[in-house]
């Protein structure tokens, strides 16, 4: 089972998105009201990982050491309750990147509630312009938005060892199998030593790859998506499923990934 490159056209996808309004409704195809549920669920997904036996062992002590202070702050500890080590970690929790960011919907409502700063990468330049000028203008003014990269993920080259977390959502279906694998390999190299990758994507409930010819994207079954993780040398620390979305939409899977020790 594969996603033939000739089924995906980057030019056709770019033309499609160039005609979409740079708004929440445009980003979600008329389902803008799902933003609160979507972003709340993503936050819960991370916090639940932090409180599981695996998460408390791996994420705090090994897998996501730089993120420890985030989870501590979520359970309500004040800064004066933090150890010196935890305070040092807090000062390091900085860099995140939102892949397929659009106007910054996920950055504003999820990532910037956790991280001090976020970069945005998005192939449609007018979306980033709207984010910088209007949707994220307060965050930009506060210095909480770093760089805007107007480029497709198939070409994006992140700086090595820069990010604590790399988040991609509802964008990977625009990449061919080869480019998807190459993207994850570059992401792996762009993680700080304890960094993680977050993925939130539609998955096909049938064991086939479904093509949306209108926007030139595909929806992969979970097994195929997870096989790409494996091939890229990534291990799944946590997987979850988005709940509460309207019937008739694709299932949505969430993953926390980390470099696999071979």
C-alpha positions in Angstrom: 0.0 0.0 0.0 1.5 3.3 -1.0 0.7 6.9 -2.1 2.0 7.2 -5.7 3.7 10.5 -6.4 1.6 11.0 -9.5 -1.5 11.2 -7.4 -0.4 14.3 -5.6 0.3 17.6 -7.3 2.0 20.3 -5.3 1.1 22.9 -8.0 -2.6 21.9 -7.9 -2.6 22.0 -4.1 -1.0 25.5 -4.1 -3.6 26.7 -6.6 -6.4 25.4 -4.4 -5.2 27.0 -1.2 -4.5 30.3 -3.0 -8.2 30.7 -3.5 -9.2 30.0 0.1 -10.0 32.8 2.4 -7.4 33.5 5.1 -9.7 32.9 8.0 -10.6 30.3 10.6 -13.4 29.1 8.4 -11.1 28.9 5.5 -8.5 26.9 7.4 -11.1 24.4 8.5 -13.3 24.2 5.4 -16.3 25.7 7.1 -15.8 23.9 10.4 -14.3 26.9 12.3 -16.4 26.2 15.3 -14.3 23.0 15.9 -11.3 25.1 16.9 -11.9 25.2 20.6 -12.6 21.5 20.8 -9.7 20.7 18.6 -7.1 22.7 20.5 -8.5 21.7 24.0 -8.2 18.1 23.0 -4.6 18.6 21.8 -3.7 20.2 25.1 -5.4 17.4 27.0 -3.6 14.8 24.9 -0.2 16.2 26.0 -1.1 16.6 29.7 -2.5 13.0 29.9 0.7 11.7 28.4 2.6 13.6 31.2 0.6 11.9 33.9 0.8 8.3 32.8 3.4 6.0 34.2 5.2 6.0 30.8 4.9 9.7 30.4 6.1 10.6 33.9 9.1 8.3 33.5 9.9 9.0 29.9 8.8 12.6 29.3 10.1 14.0 32.6 13.3 12.0 33.1 14.3 11.1 29.5 12.1 11.7 26.5 10.9 15.3 27.1 13.1 16.6 29.9 12.9 20.2 28.5 9.1 20.0 28.8 8.9 19.0 32.4 8.1 22.5 33.7 5.2 22.9 31.3 3.4 19.9 32.8 4.2 21.1 36.3 2.7 24.5 35.6 -0.4 22.8 34.2 -1.1 21.2 37.5 -0.9 24.5 39.3 2.4 24.9 41.0 3.6 28.5 41.3 7.1 29.6 40.3 8.3 29.9 43.9 7.5 26.1 44.3 9.9 25.2 41.6 13.4 23.7 42.3 16.4 25.5 40.8 16.7 22.7 38.2 13.0 23.2 37.2 13.4 26.9 37.0 16.4 26.4 34.7 14.3 24.1 32.5 11.5 26.7 32.4 13.9 29.2 30.9 14.8 26.7 28.2 11.3 25.8 27.1 11.1 28.0 24.1 11.1 26.7 20.6 8.2 25.1 18.8 7.3 25.1 15.1 3.8 24.8 13.6 3.9 22.9 10.3 1.2 23.7 7.8 0.3 26.6 10.1 -2.2 28.5 7.9 -2.9 31.8 9.6 -1.7 30.5 13.0 -4.9 28.9 14.3 -3.2 26.1 16.1 -0.3 28.4 17.2 -2.6 30.9 18.9 -5.1 28.5 20.5 -2.8 25.6 21.5 1.0 25.9 21.0 1.4 29.4 22.4 -0.5 28.5 25.5 2.3 26.1 26.2 5.5 27.3 24.5 7.2 30.7 24.9 7.7 31.1 21.2 6.6 29.4 17.9 7.8 29.5 14.3 5.3 29.0 11.5 5.8 27.2 8.2 3.1 27.4 5.5 3.3 27.2 1.8 0.6 29.8 1.2 2.2 33.2 1.8 -1.1 35.1 2.1 -2.0 33.0 5.1 1.2 33.9 6.9 0.7 37.5 6.0 -2.7 37.5 7.5 -1.4 35.8 10.6 1.4 38.3 11.1 -0.7 41.4 10.3 -3.9 40.5 12.1 -4.6 37.1 13.6 -1.3 36.8 15.6 -0.6 40.6 15.8 -0.6 40.6 19.7 1.7 37.6 19.9 4.0 39.1 17.2 4.1 42.3 19.2 5.0 40.4 22.4 7.9 38.6 20.6 6.2 35.2 21.0 6.3 34.5 17.2 9.7 33.8 15.8 10.0 33.2 12.1 7.5 32.9 9.3 8.6 30.4 6.6 6.5 30.7 3.4 7.4 27.3 1.9 6.0 23.8 1.4 7.0 21.1 3.8 8.4 19.1 0.9 11.1 21.8 0.6 11.4 23.1 4.2 14.8 22.6 5.8 14.6 23.2 9.6 17.7 24.2 11.5 19.3 21.2 13.2 18.7 20.8 16.9 16.5 23.9 17.2 13.1 22.7 18.4 11.7 21.3 21.6 8.6 20.2 19.7 7.6 20.1 16.1 3.9 20.0 15.5 2.1 19.1 12.2 -1.6 19.0 11.8 -3.9 18.4 8.9 -1.1 18.9 6.4 0.8 15.7 5.9 -1.7 14.4 3.4 -0.3 16.9 0.9 3.0 15.1 0.8 4.0 12.1 -1.3 5.3 9.0 0.6 8.9 9.8 -0.3 8.6 13.5 0.7 6.7 12.5 3.9 9.6 10.2 4.9 12.2 12.9 4.0 10.2 15.5 6.1 10.3 13.3 9.2 14.0 12.6 8.8 14.6 16.4 8.6 12.3 16.9 11.6 14.2 14.3 13.6 17.5 16.2 13.0 15.8 19.5 13.9 14.9 18.3 17.4 16.8 19.2 20.5 18.2 16.2 22.3 15.0 15.7 24.3 12.6 17.0 21.7 9.5 15.4 20.4 7.3 15.5 17.3 3.5 15.9 17.5 1.3 14.7 14.7 -2.5 15.2 14.3 -4.0 13.9 11.1 -7.1 12.5 9.5 -6.8 8.7 9.0 -8.8 6.5 6.6 -10.9 3.9 8.4 -10.5 1.6 5.5 -7.1 0.0 4.5 -6.8 2.2 1.5 -5.3 5.6 0.6 -8.1 8.0 -0.4 -7.4 10.8 -2.8 -9.1 14.2 -2.6 -8.7 15.5 -6.2 -10.0 19.0 -5.3 -7.1 20.0 -3.1 -4.7 17.2 -4.2 -4.3 15.5 -0.9 -4.6 12.0 0.4 -5.9 10.4 3.6 -3.8 7.5 4.7 -4.9 4.7 7.0 -3.2 4.7 10.4 -1.1 1.7 9.7 0.5 3.4 6.7 1.2 6.6 8.6 2.7 4.6 11.4 4.8 2.6 9.0 6.4 5.9 7.8 7.2 6.8 11.5 8.9 3.5 11.9 10.9 3.9 8.6 12.0 7.4 9.7 13.4 6.0 13.0 10.7 7.4 15.2 8.9 5.6 18.1 5.4 6.3 19.2 5.3 7.5 22.8 1.6 8.1 22.8 -1.3 7.7 20.4 -4.8 9.1 20.8 -8.0 9.7 18.9 -9.9 13.0 18.7 -13.4 12.7 20.0 -16.5 14.9 19.7 -16.3 15.9 16.0 -19.4 15.7 13.9 -20.3 12.4 12.3 -19.2 12.0 8.7 -15.7 13.4 9.2 -12.6 11.3 9.0 -11.3 9.9 12.3 -8.4 12.0 13.6 -5.4 10.4 15.2 -2.8 12.1 17.5 0.7 11.0 18.1 3.7 12.0 20.2 6.9 10.7 18.6 10.6 10.6 19.5 13.8 9.4 18.0 14.2 5.7 18.3 17.3 4.3 19.9 18.6 1.6 17.5 
